[in-house]
């Protein structure tokens, strides 16, 4: 190992940003940094998000509900974390943790704030009786995998993804540490998918919706530069089969576009207020019309 040795001080202090992409989004204190009200649209659900893996979970869920015929119309507003939108007073009122996604459910008499992507998925699943069994062992199995994802993803994103792709310097120890854990998690999924079509069984569920934006996109080579090659994702054959099957779903393809502010212009739908927006409001269409 060739990494420079770091001697921690007796008491840590925040003297400078950590460097690397998204460094400005991290700070050791909570709360709003500025006053900013959030926009509100006409639909029962107001989503404030960005098309990161956690954000994609929720937009895919909404699009799957609509695809299945549920009355789940929503307004999706872009939160630019690079500009610090998540630290505005309106956003922190919905999510005091200042992380996307955040949802305001106005479908009942008293609006309800919902934050943390797993909580939002459960809230919507229970609200519509969809993508989550009502009771019994099948419900528990879906929740097992939902919470597996919530606990495991920080090792993939904040661990492997940060040190392999975003950190300003490449250090062997953390890359090896988190690459090993990421591959172990891929193996967990590969073994689980060897005997079932979906993560929690034969039925598509919020477990798949939660896990796919992280591990499915990784398996498809869409995350952290050349991480797919580095991690040999092609060797996880069952994960590959599952990732490609979900990627082909129309609702998933739409959900990936919502609140997306990067990639090809035709894949970016910064805000979503109706189904027609996918045909008229993507960045390539706006550019042409302008």
ROLOVO-729627 format. One record per atom (N, C-alpha, C): z, y, x; residue in three letters. Coordinates in steps of 0.1 Angstrom, whole numbers, padded with zeros to 4 digits, always signed. Atoms other than C-alpha are relative to their C-alpha. Example, Ala and Ser with C-alpha at 12.3 -4.5 7.8 and 13.67 -1.06 7.14 Angstrom:
BEGIN
+0000-0012+0009ALA;+0078-0045+0123ALA;+0000+0012+0009ALA;+0000-0011-0009SER;+0071-0011+0137SER;+0008+0011-0008SER;
//
This chain:
BEGIN
+0000-0012+0008UNK;+0000+0000+0000UNK;+0000+0012+0009UNK;+0001-0012-0009UNK;-0010+0034+0014UNK;+0004+0013-0007UNK;-0004-0012+0007UNK;+0004+0058-0012UNK;+0010+0008+0007UNK;-0010-0008-0006UNK;+0024+0087+0001UNK;+0014-0003-0007UNK;-0013+0002+0006UNK;+0061+0082-0005UNK;+0006+0013-0006UNK;-0006-0012+0007UNK;+0078+0106-0029UNK;+0015-0001-0001UNK;-0015+0000+0001UNK;+0115+0115-0027UNK;+0003+0009-0012UNK;-0003-0009+0011UNK;+0126+0127-0061UNK;+0012+0009+0003UNK;-0011-0009-0002UNK;+0149+0157-0062UNK;+0012-0005-0008UNK;-0011+0004+0007UNK;+0184+0153-0075UNK;-0001+0003-0015UNK;+0003-0004+0014UNK;+0175+0172-0107UNK;-0014+0005-0001UNK;+0014-0003+0001UNK;+0139+0174-0118UNK;-0001+0014-0007UNK;+0003-0012+0007UNK;+0125+0208-0127UNK;-0015+0001-0001UNK;+0014-0002+0003UNK;+0092+0219-0141UNK;-0006+0012+0007UNK;+0005-0011-0009UNK;+0077+0239-0113UNK;-0015+0003-0001UNK;+0015-0002+0001UNK;+0040+0234-0119UNK;-0006-0011-0009UNK;+0007+0011+0008UNK;+0015+0215-0141UNK;-0003-0011+0009UNK;+0002+0012-0007UNK;+0009+0180-0131UNK;-0014-0002+0006UNK;+0014+0001-0005UNK;-0028+0185-0125UNK;-0008-0010-0008UNK;+0008+0009+0007UNK;-0057+0166-0138UNK;-0004+0005-0014UNK;+0005-0003+0013UNK;-0075+0167-0171UNK;+0012-0001-0010UNK;-0011-0001+0011UNK;-0052+0176-0201UNK;+0013+0004+0005UNK;-0013-0004-0005UNK;-0025+0188-0178UNK;+0007+0011-0008UNK;-0005-0011+0008UNK;-0021+0219-0199UNK;+0006-0004-0013UNK;-0005+0005+0013UNK;-0012+0198-0229UNK;+0014-0005+0001UNK;-0013+0006-0003UNK;+0020+0186-0213UNK;+0010+0010+0004UNK;-0011-0009-0003UNK;+0053+0204-0211UNK;+0013-0007-0003UNK;-0013+0008+0002UNK;+0090+0193-0210UNK;+0008+0005-0012UNK;-0007-0005+0012UNK;+0100+0212-0242UNK;-0009-0001-0012UNK;+0007+0001+0013UNK;+0091+0210-0279UNK;-0001+0013-0006UNK;+0001-0013+0008UNK;+0084+0236-0305UNK;-0013+0007+0001UNK;+0012-0008+0000UNK;+0058+0261-0313UNK;-0001+0010+0011UNK;+0001-0010-0010UNK;+0044+0284-0287UNK;-0006+0013-0006UNK;+0006-0012+0006UNK;+0026+0308-0311UNK;+0000-0003-0015UNK;+0001+0000+0014UNK;+0023+0316-0348UNK;-0015-0003-0004UNK;+0014+0003+0005UNK;-0008+0300-0364UNK;+0001-0009-0012UNK;+0001+0008+0013UNK;-0013+0289-0400UNK;-0011-0010+0001UNK;+0010+0010+0000UNK;-0033+0258-0406UNK;-0009+0003-0012UNK;+0009-0001+0012UNK;-0064+0259-0429UNK;+0003-0011-0010UNK;-0002+0010+0011UNK;-0062+0241-0462UNK;-0012+0000-0009UNK;+0012+0002+0008UNK;-0091+0227-0481UNK;+0003-0004-0015UNK;-0001+0002+0014UNK;-0096+0215-0517UNK;+0005-0014-0003UNK;-0003+0014+0003UNK;-0088+0178-0513UNK;+0015-0003+0001UNK;-0014+0003+0000UNK;-0055+0160-0518UNK;+0006-0002+0014UNK;-0005+0003-0014UNK;-0053+0150-0481UNK;-0006+0010+0010UNK;+0004-0010-0010UNK;-0054+0176-0453UNK;+0004-0007+0014UNK;-0002+0006-0013UNK;-0059+0160-0419UNK;-0003+0009+0011UNK;+0001-0009-0012UNK;-0054+0179-0386UNK;-0001-0009+0012UNK;+0002+0010-0009UNK;-0068+0159-0358UNK;-0010+0003+0011UNK;+0010+0000-0010UNK;-0091+0152-0329UNK;-0004-0015+0002UNK;+0005+0014+0000UNK;-0113+0121-0323UNK;+0004-0007+0013UNK;-0006+0009-0010UNK;-0090+0105-0296UNK;+0002-0013-0007UNK;-0003+0012+0006UNK;-0082+0069-0302UNK;+0010+0001-0012UNK;-0010-0001+0011UNK;-0052+0078-0323UNK;-0006+0008-0012UNK;+0006-0007+0011UNK;-0072+0103-0343UNK;-0010-0008-0007UNK;+0010+0009+0006UNK;-0100+0078-0349UNK;+0006-0010-0010UNK;-0006+0009+0010UNK;-0076+0054-0365UNK;+0000+0005-0014UNK;-0003-0005+0013UNK;-0069+0077-0393UNK;-0014+0004-0007UNK;+0013-0004+0007UNK;-0105+0090-0400UNK;-0008-0013-0003UNK;+0006+0013+0004UNK;-0117+0053-0399UNK;+0007-0005-0013UNK;-0007+0005+0012UNK;-0090+0045-0425UNK;-0004+0008-0012UNK;+0005-0007+0012UNK;-0101+0073-0448UNK;-0014-0004-0004UNK;+0013+0004+0003UNK;-0137+0063-0445UNK;-0001-0014-0005UNK;+0000+0013+0005UNK;-0129+0027-0451UNK;+0005+0000-0015UNK;-0005-0002+0014UNK;-0109+0037-0483UNK;-0011+0005-0009UNK;+0011-0005+0008UNK;-0138+0057-0495UNK;-0011-0010-0002UNK;+0011+0010+0001UNK;-0163+0029-0487UNK;+0004-0011-0010UNK;-0005+0010+0010UNK;-0141+0005-0508UNK;+0001+0005-0014UNK;+0000-0005+0014UNK;-0143+0028-0538UNK;+0013+0008-0004UNK;-0012-0007+0004UNK;-0109+0045-0536UNK;-0002+0015+0000UNK;+0000-0015+0001UNK;-0104+0082-0545UNK;+0009+0005+0011UNK;-0008-0004-0012UNK;-0093+0092-0510UNK;-0007+0011+0007UNK;+0007-0011-0006UNK;-0112+0124-0504UNK;+0009+0008+0009UNK;-0009-0007-0009UNK;-0099+0144-0475UNK;-0008+0011+0007UNK;+0005-0011-0009UNK;-0104+0176-0455UNK;+0005-0003+0014UNK;-0004+0002-0014UNK;-0104+0170-0417UNK;-0003+0012+0008UNK;+0000-0012-0008UNK;-0097+0200-0395UNK;+0001-0004+0015UNK;-0001+0003-0014UNK;-0103+0200-0358UNK;+0011+0007+0007UNK;-0011-0005-0008UNK;-0073+0205-0336UNK;-0004-0001+0015UNK;+0005-0001-0014UNK;-0084+0216-0301UNK;+0013+0000+0009UNK;-0012+0001-0008UNK;-0056+0203-0278UNK;-0002+0007+0013UNK;+0002-0007-0012UNK;-0072+0219-0248UNK;+0003+0015-0001UNK;-0003-0014+0003UNK;-0067+0253-0265UNK;+0015+0002-0005UNK;-0014-0001+0004UNK;-0031+0244-0275UNK;+0002+0001-0015UNK;-0002-0001+0015UNK;-0037+0242-0313UNK;+0012-0008-0005UNK;-0011+0008+0004UNK;-0011+0215-0315UNK;+0014+0006+0002UNK;-0013-0007-0002UNK;+0016+0240-0305UNK;+0001+0012-0009UNK;-0001-0011+0010UNK;+0008+0264-0333UNK;+0011-0003-0010UNK;-0011+0001+0009UNK;+0036+0270-0358UNK;-0003-0009-0013UNK;+0003+0008+0011UNK;+0017+0255-0387UNK;-0001-0015+0003UNK;+0001+0014-0004UNK;+0010+0223-0368UNK;+0013-0006+0002UNK;-0013+0006-0003UNK;+0045+0218-0356UNK;+0009-0001-0012UNK;-0007+0002+0012UNK;+0058+0222-0391UNK;-0004-0014-0006UNK;+0004+0013+0005UNK;+0038+0190-0400UNK;+0005-0011+0010UNK;-0004+0010-0011UNK;+0044+0172-0366UNK;+0008+0008+0010UNK;-0008-0007-0010UNK;+0073+0185-0346UNK;-0002-0005+0014UNK;+0003+0006-0013UNK;+0061+0162-0318UNK;-0013+0006+0007UNK;+0012-0007-0005UNK;+0029+0183-0314UNK;-0010-0009+0005UNK;+0011+0010-0004UNK;+0006+0153-0312UNK;-0009-0002-0012UNK;+0009+0004+0011UNK;-0025+0145-0333UNK;+0001-0015-0001UNK;+0004-0008+0012UNK;-0031+0133-0359UNK;+0013+0003-0008UNK;-0010-0004+0009UNK;-0010+0150-0385UNK;-0006+0001-0014UNK;+0006+0000+0014UNK;-0015+0147-0423UNK;+0010+0006-0009UNK;-0007-0006+0011UNK;-0004+0167-0452UNK;-0005-0006-0013UNK;+0004+0007+0012UNK;-0005+0146-0484UNK;+0004+0009-0012UNK;-0003-0009+0011UNK;-0008+0169-0514UNK;-0004-0007-0013UNK;+0004+0008+0012UNK;-0017+0141-0539UNK;+0011-0001-0010UNK;-0011+0000+0009UNK;+0017+0143-0555UNK;+0005+0014-0002UNK;-0005-0013+0004UNK;+0037+0171-0570UNK;+0006+0008+0013UNK;-0006-0006-0012UNK;+0057+0177-0537UNK;-0008-0005+0012UNK;+0008+0004-0012UNK;+0035+0177-0505UNK;+0009-0008+0009UNK;-0007+0008-0010UNK;+0045+0151-0479UNK;-0007+0001+0013UNK;+0006+0000-0013UNK;+0040+0155-0442UNK;+0001-0014+0006UNK;+0000+0013-0006UNK;+0031+0123-0423UNK;-0006+0002+0014UNK;+0004+0000-0013UNK;+0029+0121-0386UNK;+0002-0013+0007UNK;+0002+0013-0007UNK;+0023+0093-0360UNK;-0010-0008-0007UNK;+0012+0007+0005UNK;-0009+0074-0365UNK;+0004-0013-0008UNK;-0004+0013+0006UNK;+0008+0041-0374UNK;+0007+0003-0014UNK;-0006-0004+0013UNK;+0029+0059-0401UNK;-0011+0004-0010UNK;+0010-0004+0009UNK;-0002+0075-0415UNK;-0008-0012-0006UNK;+0007+0011+0005UNK;-0020+0042-0417UNK;+0008-0008-0011UNK;-0008+0007+0010UNK;+0009+0026-0435UNK;+0001+0008-0013UNK;-0001-0009+0012UNK;+0013+0056-0459UNK;-0013-0002-0008UNK;+0013+0001+0007UNK;-0024+0054-0469UNK;-0002-0014-0006UNK;+0002+0014+0004UNK;-0024+0016-0471UNK;+0009-0003-0012UNK;-0009+0002+0011UNK;+0006+0016-0494UNK;-0004+0008-0012UNK;+0004-0009+0010UNK;-0007+0045-0514UNK;-0011-0006-0008UNK;+0012+0005+0007UNK;-0039+0027-0523UNK;+0000-0015-0001UNK;+0000+0015+0000UNK;-0029-0010-0519UNK;-0011-0006+0007UNK;+0012+0004-0007UNK;-0056-0015-0494UNK;+0003-0003+0015UNK;+0000+0003-0014UNK;-0059-0031-0459UNK;+0014-0004+0005UNK;-0014+0005-0003UNK;-0022-0043-0460UNK;+0005-0008-0011UNK;-0006+0009+0010UNK;-0009-0073-0479UNK;+0012+0006-0006UNK;-0012-0007+0007UNK;+0017-0063-0505UNK;+0013-0006+0004UNK;-0013+0006-0003UNK;+0043-0088-0494UNK;-0002-0013+0008UNK;+0001+0013-0006UNK;+0051-0120-0476UNK;-0004+0000+0015UNK;+0003+0002-0014UNK;+0041-0135-0442UNK;-0012+0008+0004UNK;+0013-0007-0004UNK;+0006-0119-0443UNK;+0003+0014+0003UNK;-0004-0014-0002UNK;+0021-0084-0446UNK;+0007+0001+0013UNK;-0007-0001-0012UNK;+0045-0091-0418UNK;-0009-0001+0012UNK;+0009+0003-0011UNK;+0018-0104-0395UNK;-0008+0013+0003UNK;+0008-0012-0003UNK;-0003-0072-0400UNK;+0009+0010+0006UNK;-0010-0009-0005UNK;+0028-0051-0393UNK;+0004-0003+0015UNK;-0002+0005-0014UNK;+0035-0072-0362UNK;-0010+0007+0010UNK;+0011-0004-0008UNK;+0001-0062-0348UNK;-0001+0015+0000UNK;+0000-0015+0000UNK;+0003-0026-0359UNK;+0010+0006+0010UNK;-0010-0005-0009UNK;+0035-0021-0341UNK;-0002-0004+0015UNK;+0004+0004-0014UNK;+0022-0041-0311UNK;-0009+0011+0006UNK;+0009-0010-0005UNK;-0005-0015-0308UNK;+0007+0013+0003UNK;-0008-0013-0002UNK;+0019+0015-0311UNK;+0008-0001+0012UNK;-0008+0001-0012UNK;+0040+0001-0284UNK;-0008-0003+0013UNK;+0008+0003-0012UNK;+0012-0011-0261UNK;-0009+0010+0005UNK;+0011-0010-0004UNK;-0013+0017-0261UNK;+0005+0010+0011UNK;-0003-0009-0011UNK;+0008+0040-0239UNK;-0002-0005+0014UNK;+0003+0007-0013UNK;+0004+0015-0211UNK;-0015+0002+0003UNK;+0014-0001-0002UNK;-0034+0017-0216UNK;-0004+0015+0002UNK;+0004-0014+0000UNK;-0038+0054-0223UNK;+0008+0009+0011UNK;-0008-0008-0009UNK;-0009+0072-0205UNK;+0002-0006+0013UNK;-0002+0007-0013UNK;-0007+0045-0178UNK;-0013-0002+0007UNK;+0012+0003-0006UNK;-0040+0030-0169UNK;-0010+0011+0000UNK;+0010-0010+0001UNK;-0063+0056-0183UNK;+0003+0013+0008UNK;-0003-0013-0008UNK;-0044+0085-0167UNK;-0002-0002+0015UNK;+0001+0001-0015UNK;-0041+0071-0132UNK;-0013-0005+0005UNK;+0013+0005-0004UNK;-0075+0054-0131UNK;-0011+0011-0002UNK;+0011-0009+0003UNK;-0096+0082-0147UNK;+0004+0015+0001UNK;-0003-0015+0001UNK;-0078+0115-0152UNK;+0009+0006+0011UNK;-0008-0005-0010UNK;-0053+0118-0124UNK;-0008+0007+0011UNK;+0008-0007-0010UNK;-0064+0143-0097UNK;-0002-0008+0013UNK;+0001+0008-0011UNK;-0058+0117-0070UNK;+0002-0015-0004UNK;-0001+0014+0003UNK;-0062+0079-0070UNK;+0010-0007+0009UNK;-0011+0006-0007UNK;-0031+0060-0061UNK;+0000-0015-0003UNK;+0001+0015+0002UNK;-0031+0022-0056UNK;+0011-0006-0009UNK;-0011+0007+0007UNK;+0003+0013-0069UNK;-0001+0002-0015UNK;+0000-0001+0015UNK;+0001+0029-0105UNK;-0013-0006-0005UNK;+0012+0006+0006UNK;-0035+0018-0109UNK;+0001-0015-0001UNK;-0002+0015+0001UNK;-0027-0018-0100UNK;+0010-0004-0010UNK;-0010+0003+0010UNK;+0004-0017-0121UNK;-0005+0000-0014UNK;+0005-0001+0014UNK;-0013-0005-0153UNK;-0013-0008-0002UNK;+0011+0009+0002UNK;-0045-0024-0147UNK;+0004-0014-0003UNK;-0005+0013+0002UNK;-0025-0056-0146UNK;+0005-0001-0015UNK;-0006+0000+0014UNK;-0007-0047-0179UNK;-0011+0001-0010UNK;+0011-0001+0010UNK;-0040-0037-0196UNK;-0007-0013-0001UNK;+0007+0013+0001UNK;-0056-0070-0187UNK;+0009-0010-0007UNK;-0008+0009+0007UNK;-0026-0088-0199UNK;-0001+0002-0015UNK;+0002-0003+0014UNK;-0029-0070-0232UNK;-0013-0005-0006UNK;+0013+0005+0004UNK;-0066-0078-0234UNK;+0000-0015-0002UNK;-0001+0015+0001UNK;-0057-0115-0229UNK;+0008-0003-0012UNK;-0008+0002+0013UNK;-0031-0113-0257UNK;-0010+0001-0012UNK;+0009-0002+0011UNK;-0058-0100-0280UNK;-0011-0012+0000UNK;+0010+0010-0001UNK;-0084-0125-0267UNK;+0005-0014-0006UNK;-0006+0013+0005UNK;-0061-0155-0274UNK;+0002+0001-0015UNK;-0002-0002+0014UNK;-0052-0141-0308UNK;-0013-0002-0008UNK;+0012+0000+0007UNK;-0088-0137-0318UNK;-0008-0013+0002UNK;+0007+0013-0002UNK;-0098-0172-0306UNK;-0001-0008-0013UNK;-0001+0008+0012UNK;-0088-0187-0339UNK;+0000+0007-0013UNK;+0000-0008+0012UNK;-0092-0159-0364UNK;-0010+0011+0001UNK;+0011-0010+0000UNK;-0119-0134-0374UNK;+0006+0014+0003UNK;-0006-0013-0002UNK;-0096-0104-0374UNK;+0014-0001+0007UNK;-0012+0001-0008UNK;-0064-0095-0355UNK;+0011-0007-0007UNK;-0012+0006+0007UNK;-0039-0106-0382UNK;-0005-0011-0009UNK;+0004+0011+0008UNK;-0060-0133-0398UNK;-0015+0002-0004UNK;+0014-0001+0005UNK;-0092-0136-0419UNK;-0004+0014-0006UNK;+0002-0013+0007UNK;-0088-0102-0436UNK;+0000+0012+0009UNK;+0000-0013-0007UNK;-0097-0068-0421UNK;+0012+0008-0005UNK;-0013-0007+0004UNK;-0065-0047-0421UNK;+0002+0012+0009UNK;-0004-0011-0008UNK;-0048-0017-0407UNK;+0004-0004+0015UNK;-0002+0004-0014UNK;-0040-0038-0376UNK;-0013+0002+0008UNK;+0013-0001-0006UNK;-0077-0039-0368UNK;-0003+0015+0002UNK;+0003-0014-0001UNK;-0081-0002-0376UNK;+0008+0007+0010UNK;-0008-0006-0010UNK;-0052+0007-0353UNK;-0004-0004+0014UNK;+0002+0005-0013UNK;-0062-0015-0324UNK;-0014+0003+0005UNK;+0014-0002-0005UNK;-0100-0011-0323UNK;-0003+0013+0007UNK;+0004-0012-0007UNK;-0102+0026-0313UNK;+0005+0000+0015UNK;-0004+0001-0013UNK;-0082+0017-0282UNK;-0006-0011+0008UNK;+0005+0012-0008UNK;-0091-0018-0271UNK;-0014-0004-0003UNK;+0013+0003+0004UNK;-0123-0022-0290UNK;-0010+0009+0008UNK;+0008-0009-0008UNK;-0138+0009-0274UNK;+0001-0003+0015UNK;-0001+0004-0014UNK;-0125-0002-0240UNK;-0009-0012+0002UNK;+0008+0012-0001UNK;-0142-0035-0245UNK;-0015+0003+0000UNK;+0014-0004+0001UNK;-0174-0017-0254UNK;-0004+0009+0011UNK;+0003-0008-0011UNK;-0173+0003-0222UNK;+0000+0015-0002UNK;+0000-0014+0004UNK;-0166+0036-0239UNK;+0012+0009+0005UNK;-0012-0007-0003UNK;-0133+0046-0223UNK;+0002+0000+0015UNK;-0005-0001-0014UNK;-0122+0059-0189UNK;-0011-0003+0010UNK;+0011+0001-0010UNK;-0156+0061-0171UNK;-0004-0015+0001UNK;+0004+0014-0003UNK;-0164+0027-0155UNK;+0011-0010-0001UNK;-0012+0008+0001UNK;-0131+0012-0165UNK;-0004-0014-0005UNK;+0004+0013+0005UNK;-0149-0016-0184UNK;-0004-0010+0011UNK;+0004+0009-0011UNK;-0165-0029-0152UNK;+0013-0003+0008UNK;-0012+0002-0008UNK;-0132-0024-0133UNK;+0009-0011-0005UNK;-0009+0010+0007UNK;-0113-0045-0158UNK;-0007-0013-0004UNK;+0008+0012+0003UNK;-0141-0071-0163UNK;+0002-0003-0015UNK;-0002+0001+0014UNK;-0139-0065-0201UNK;-0010-0011-0006UNK;+0010+0009+0006UNK;-0170-0087-0207UNK;+0006-0015+0000UNK;-0005+0014+0000UNK;-0149-0118-0198UNK;+0009-0003-0012UNK;-0008+0003+0011UNK;-0128-0114-0229UNK;-0009-0002-0012UNK;+0011+0003+0010UNK;-0153-0131-0252UNK;+0004+0002-0014UNK;-0004-0001+0014UNK;-0133-0131-0284UNK;+0002+0015-0003UNK;-0001-0014+0002UNK;-0124-0094-0280UNK;-0014+0006-0001UNK;+0014-0005+0001UNK;-0161-0087-0274UNK;-0006-0002-0014UNK;+0005+0004+0013UNK;-0171-0105-0306UNK;+0006+0009-0011UNK;-0008-0008+0010UNK;-0144-0086-0327UNK;-0004+0014+0002UNK;+0003-0014-0002UNK;-0151-0052-0311UNK;-0014+0003-0005UNK;+0014-0003+0004UNK;-0189-0054-0318UNK;-0001-0001-0016UNK;+0000+0001+0014UNK;-0183-0066-0354UNK;+0006+0012-0007UNK;-0006-0012+0006UNK;-0160-0037-0362UNK;-0009+0012+0003UNK;+0009-0012-0004UNK;-0183-0012-0344UNK;-0012+0001-0009UNK;+0012+0000+0009UNK;-0211-0022-0368UNK;+0004+0004-0014UNK;-0004-0004+0013UNK;-0191-0012-0399UNK;-0004+0014-0002UNK;+0004-0014+0003UNK;-0205+0019-0416UNK;+0011+0010+0000UNK;-0011-0009+0000UNK;-0171+0034-0422UNK;+0006+0003+0014UNK;-0005-0002-0014UNK;-0161+0029-0386UNK;-0010+0010+0007UNK;+0009-0009-0007UNK;-0193+0046-0374UNK;+0002+0015-0005UNK;-0002-0013+0005UNK;-0186+0076-0397UNK;+0014+0005+0005UNK;-0013-0004-0004UNK;-0149+0077-0388UNK;+0000+0005+0015UNK;+0000-0004-0014UNK;-0157+0079-0351UNK;-0006+0015+0002UNK;+0006-0013-0001UNK;-0177+0111-0357UNK;+0009+0012-0004UNK;-0008-0011+0006UNK;-0150+0131-0376UNK;+0009+0006+0011UNK;-0008-0007-0010UNK;-0132+0157-0355UNK;-0004-0003+0014UNK;+0005+0003-0013UNK;-0153+0147-0325UNK;-0006+0013+0006UNK;+0005-0012-0006UNK;-0159+0176-0301UNK;-0006-0003+0014UNK;+0006+0004-0013UNK;-0175+0157-0272UNK;-0010-0011-0003UNK;+0010+0009+0001UNK;-0204+0134-0266UNK;-0013+0006-0005UNK;+0013-0005+0005UNK;-0239+0137-0281UNK;+0002+0008-0012UNK;-0002-0009+0012UNK;-0243+0165-0306UNK;-0001-0007-0014UNK;+0001+0007+0012UNK;-0254+0141-0333UNK;+0012-0008-0004UNK;-0012+0008+0003UNK;-0221+0122-0330UNK;+0012+0009-0003UNK;-0011-0009+0002UNK;-0200+0153-0335UNK;+0000+0007-0014UNK;-0003-0007+0013UNK;-0187+0163-0369UNK;+0014+0007+0001UNK;-0012-0007-0004UNK;-0161+0189-0360UNK;+0010+0001-0012UNK;-0008+0000+0012UNK;-0148+0193-0396UNK;-0007-0009-0011UNK;+0006+0009+0011UNK;-0153+0169-0426UNK;+0006+0004-0013UNK;-0005-0004+0013UNK;-0150+0182-0462UNK;-0007-0008-0011UNK;+0006+0008+0010UNK;-0174+0159-0480UNK;-0009-0010+0007UNK;+0009+0010-0005UNK;-0196+0129-0475UNK;-0013+0005+0005UNK;+0013-0006-0003UNK;-0226+0151-0473UNK;+0000+0006+0014UNK;-0001-0007-0013UNK;-0213+0167-0441UNK;-0006-0009+0011UNK;+0005+0009-0010UNK;-0224+0136-0421UNK;-0015+0003+0002UNK;+0014-0002-0001UNK;-0260+0145-0429UNK;-0004+0015+0003UNK;+0003-0014-0001UNK;-0258+0183-0427UNK;+0008+0008+0010UNK;-0010-0009-0007UNK;-0229+0195-0405UNK;+0003-0006+0014UNK;-0002+0004-0014UNK;-0231+0175-0372UNK;-0006+0011+0009UNK;+0004-0011-0009UNK;-0236+0197-0342UNK;-0014+0001+0003UNK;+0014-0001-0002UNK;-0272+0188-0337UNK;-0007+0007-0012UNK;+0006-0006+0012UNK;-0280+0199-0373UNK;+0004+0015+0000UNK;-0004-0014+0000UNK;-0259+0231-0370UNK;-0008+0008+0010UNK;+0008-0006-0010UNK;-0277+0239-0338UNK;-0014+0003-0004UNK;+0014-0002+0004UNK;-0311+0235-0353UNK;-0001+0010-0011UNK;+0000-0010+0011UNK;-0302+0255-0384UNK;+0003+0014+0005UNK;-0003-0013-0006UNK;-0289+0283-0362UNK;-0011+0006+0008UNK;
//
